[in-house]
Amino acid sequence: MSGAAAGSDAVTVVLVRHGETPLTPHGAYSGSGVPGPSLTDIGRRQAHAAARLTYRIGRSLFDDVPSPSALLTSPMVRTQETAAVVGERLGLAPTIEARARECDFGDWEGLRPADIDARWPGERALWHTDGTIPAPGGGESTAAVGVRTEEMLSDLYQQYAGSTVVVVAHAVSIRAMVGRALLAPPGAWWRFRLLPASTTVLRRQEDTFTQLLGVGLPGEE
């Protein structure tokens, strides 16, 4: 299938998770309640590796889709820094897309899993496995993240059908899009492992059918 044929009735969305931050190695819950943190030196290297992989899409990787022609990013600092690296490689300027932001973890913001479990016994596990329960303190549920990212994908189809768009986002927001594409319940979305700066590629059709081309692809060193 040629690139033109593949993209004529679909938008290809390349989802790049941001690189490592100081909270990443600890598994701390880093959401959209605060702008930061920034990338670490390792995170910046990971962003460059993701940029190299992303550049290949539509060329030597998934060559039946168009090369990326637009770049969107969550408003968080870590995603904007990752998008700047990706954009430099692709020759594209990033545009903010608020719906790609990470889940709002409410009172859990910045806390490690052990700290959350000590203060809210059993609630973190239920938040993951139920999927419809908001995080305490005004946070979101994963299902709510799925609703706003679904709206984003619908609008991306309307605006970019026939093209490939790169969206720099987060673990929960990317899992939500993958989970909905597979028609999986929100309580199962946490099972998808997405390493920092990994890349997920999906193709969205007019009728909302979404095909997964690759999930959690590592960057290229």
HELIX and SHEET records of a PDB file:
HELIX    1   1 GLY A    3  GLY A    7  1                                   5    
HELIX    2   2 THR A   24  HIS A   26  5                                   3    
HELIX    3   3 ASP A   41  ARG A   56  1                                  16    
HELIX    4   4 VAL A   77  LEU A   90  1                                  14    
HELIX    5   5 ALA A   98  ALA A  100  5                                   3    
HELIX    6   6 GLY A  106  TRP A  108  5                                   3    
HELIX    7   7 PRO A  113  ARG A  119  1                                   7    
HELIX    8   8 GLU A  123  ASP A  130  1                                   8    
HELIX    9   9 THR A  142  TYR A  160  1                                  19    
HELIX   10  10 ALA A  171  ALA A  181  1                                  11    
HELIX   11  11 PRO A  186  ARG A  191  5                                   6    
SHEET    1   A 6 THR A  95  ILE A  96  0                                        
SHEET    2   A 6 PRO A  68  THR A  73  1                                        
SHEET    3   A 6 THR A 164  ALA A 169  1                                        
SHEET    4   A 6 ALA A  10  ARG A  17  1                                        
SHEET    5   A 6 THR A 199  GLN A 205 -1                                        
SHEET    6   A 6 THR A 210  LEU A 217 -1                                        
END                                                                             
